[in-house]
Amino acid sequence: KITENAKKSLASLKRQSPQLEPTLAIIQAHNDRLIQEANKNFAKEVGLRIIHVCLPEGSSKDEIVSEILRLNEDPNVQGLALDLPESLYSSKVLNAVKPEKDVDGLSSVNLGHLVRGDVYDCLVPPTVCAVMELLENLGGKTVLLVGAGGAVGAALQSMLQREGAAIVSCPWKAPQLQNELRHADVVVFGSMKPDDVPVSWIKPGTTIISCSRDLLSEKLNYGQQNNSAAENTVGSLAIAMRMQNMVKTVERWIQSHQCRTWNLHCLKLQPLSPVPSDIEISRAQSPKAVDVLAKEIGLLTDEIEIYGQTKAKVRLSLLERLKDQPDGKYVLVAGITPTPLGEGKSTVTIGLVQALTAQLKINSFACLRQPSQGPTFGVKGGAAGGGYAQVIPMEEFNLHLTGDIHAITAANNLLAAAIDARILHENTQSDKSLYNRLVPVVNGVREFSPIQLARLRKLGINKTDPETLTEEEISKFARLDIDPSTITWQRVVDTNDRFLRKITIGQANTEKGFVRQAQFDIAVASEIMAILALTTSLQDMKERLGKMVVANDKKGEPVTAEDLGVTGALAVLMKDAIKPTLMQTLEGTPVFVHAGPFANIAHGNSSVLADKIALKLVGEKGFVVTEAGFGADIGMEKFFNIKCRASGLFPSVVVLVATVRALKMHGGGPNVTAGAPLKKEYTEENLQLVADGCCNLQKQIQITQLFGVPVVVALNVFKTDSPAEVDLVCKIAKQSGAFDAVPCNHWSAGGRGAVKLAQAVEKAANQKSSFKYLYSLELPIVEKIRIIAQKVYGAQDIELSPVAQSQVDRYTRQGFGNLPICMAKTHLSLSHQPERKGVPTGFVLPISDVRASIGAGFIYPLVGTMSTMPGLPTRPCFYDIDLDPVTEQVKGLF
């Protein structure tokens, strides 16, 4: 009956979680095959998978504990039981078992719950369960426990007392044993009866139960027909009860892994006025250890790779584990056309999740881009948010983090080196010599590598033996015939270095005169960074890396990384970078930092994988808040038309960030310059300037509405903003179609300053969203560009240069016409002219060139001239950055 009930319960649990394979691990340190077989048979009948870890007889307690600790951390094992000799059942061994995996219920945590009567929170040890199953009507009876000590004895006493029995406990060698045996109604042996205790000491009619560890092999016969010798039954019954406990453990395991409101320890903030520098605020807070944060949000031990105390990579296996869990709500933070100072999208993103989780107790995750070291040491400084709404530790966030940008730099430059090396070798060798070096004889064997076989298939050559290729096939295989004038793949470095914008390579004598002009881009402008942000798996990343077009051959056909044979090597360099990095906000709420694609020539959004993992972790009622670079006309449009197509995820709400400062600029205020003091128009109340500048806010709201997503305006309030200015902006925003408009003070107050924004976002997320793309991918490239220019930017039309038109024709002919468009345009104006503020109209958008990131999966038209390598200013940020040699603290980083 017990086994049948356990079987039905487990079948029901498996229907709820079809991917689960409930597994019980049993550590055994004896040679009793009977017990092992009994466990195996009962487990099979119930439907459990069982693992027997058989240690040699004589194993030490330390060896047992070591094995327990290993199984504690195995995510595929839900329950753990011990079959050990009596001498090994010590507190050290029993308490090594994680309470949540303690199927036998012998740890101190479990016994504590049992003794206190917290029945729901504990499991009754199987042997005790079996004893209680065999005994009925114990009220008023005397039960003698002989040789029953330790955890099992304590559990027995607790359960028997609960049933109203009078308990007497006695060791085998006690002088009063004979007297106690004569008066007992029930005798429970905790260990085997010594031969020197005669059966005649036990009064007739006494119920005798043996709980000896040697349950199955013990065959006792007391020679008295009026005794109920139940000792042979207890063994099988205890094992059946163990399986029943395992089913309860599995049920609790499922419940613990179902998404629920996190038991998150949020960090307290004590905001100061005036607000200190970002790094002072960051350093004043003590972050949680990242493994603690990971556990709080439902990550398993084997799903994180820890980097120091406050950062960890999260493995993609999590997506498989949580694949059946519903996603949370998806929120995008975008902005109006900004001033050169930025309007605080990252700060709003962090403030919003601090409000949601720390203040409103709603699961939420922020997903941010990793900042480039170029701006960190150049003009902008840190990019971890700001004030009391930032990611900590901010110096780690802004510097090397977990090395992703370095991995991208290494992969990018390996490919660049491969291109020039291949051109050199093809130009200096015959077909035969080239082929012999590409497919050498190694240990007497000559064979193609897997990537070379892929190239043969692409060429239509269905051969696998290198000796069977014809001369024509050898030439086709060995020669890529790259046209150097068409190379689009550049080297990268994560430093602002204007003198690398145009370089000459190949000047050494060893390069035999193969000199050409090239350039360096900033590392975040690499197509590999865009791929990292858009990929959905390791396999998808490998395929995208292989598709990257680096040049054309002399026939005008694209040459890819796959053709160069470098795909696998690139994937190896990127194998850790593909995992999102877990950090935390000032209030201890979780943040994923992953990818940082250039927001001009790429889509300027953090990674798809970070969003996907976060959406699973927050659960159906939670929120994932991510940020789009620049204004809504650039970052948001690319988010919808590029990132959403790659991910299949659609946002519930757009938060549109505005500032009175930026609106005054759009209303005709003087130029705002980074590093220069603000003019009085920006520090004094001026309602007319604000009203005039709200045209840009209205336009950005309209752009959001093109995609059918509700928009909440977050007005990032500065201390120079007057209440009348704030009220005016919120009023105009709501009149212009925003679901709500909320002033926010998170910069100076942390999450408390964004509670109203969080509440507005929560309400907006419950609205019906009718998301739609702006254009069909089937449209011609030029038509897709025109739709963006006219509907988003407000252009009258577009004008392609002859070079741009030629590139459009080439990409269409090469089969790349059905890719989305990623416009490379200034972020300082809706038009192509940075000085034109407000809402420019009547302009024709010039397209100077059109390029392609085939691996990333988009075409990027250049509107005017786009620099992919920033330069250092006269006084870069690095003048203020220093390291204290005693404390090793970073100083002056924003």
Secondary structure, 3 states (H helix, E strand, C coil): CHHHHHHHHHHHHHHHCCCCCCEEEEEECCCCHHHHHHHHHHHHHHCCEEEEEECCCCCCHHHHHHHHHHHHCCCCCCEEEEECCHHHCCHHHHCCCCHHHECCCCCHHHHHHHHHCCHHHCCCCHHHHHHHHHCCCCCCCEEEEECCCHHHHHHHHHHHHHCCCEEEEECCCCCCHHHHHHHCCEEEECCCCCCCCCHHHCCCCCEEEECCCCCCCCCCCCCCCCCEECHHHHHHHHHHHHHHHHHHHHHHHHHHHCCCCCCCCCCCCCCCCCCCCHHHHHHHCCCCCHHHHHHHCCCCHHHEEEECCCEEEECCHHHHHCCCCCCCEEEEEEECCCCCCCCCHHHHHHHHHHHHHHHCCCCEEEEECCCCHHHHHCCCCCCCEECCEEEECHHHHHCCCCCHHHHHHHHHHHHHHHHHHHHHHHHHCCHHHHHHHHCCEECCEECCCHHHHHHHHHCCCCCCCHHHCCHHHHHHHHCCCECHHHCCCCEEECCCCHHHCCEEECCCHHHCCCCEEECEEEHHHCHHHHHHHHCCCHHHHHHHHHHCEEEEECCCCEEECCCCCCHHHHHHHCCCCCCCEEEEECCCCEEEECCCCCCCCCCCECCHHHHHHHHHHHCCCCEEEEEECCCHHHHHHHHHHHHHHHHCCCCCEEEEEECHHHHHHHCCCCCCCCCCCCCHHHHCCCHHHHHHHHHHHHHHHHHHHHCCCCEEEEEECCCCCCHHHHHHHHHHHHHCCCCEEEEECHHHHHHHHHHHHHHHHHHHHCCCCCCCCCCCCCCCHHHHHHHHHHHHHCCCEEEECHHHHHHHHHHHHCCCCCCCECCECCCCCCCCCCCCCCCCCCCEEEECEEEEECCCCEEEEECCCCCCCCCCCCCCHHHHCEECCCCCCEECCC
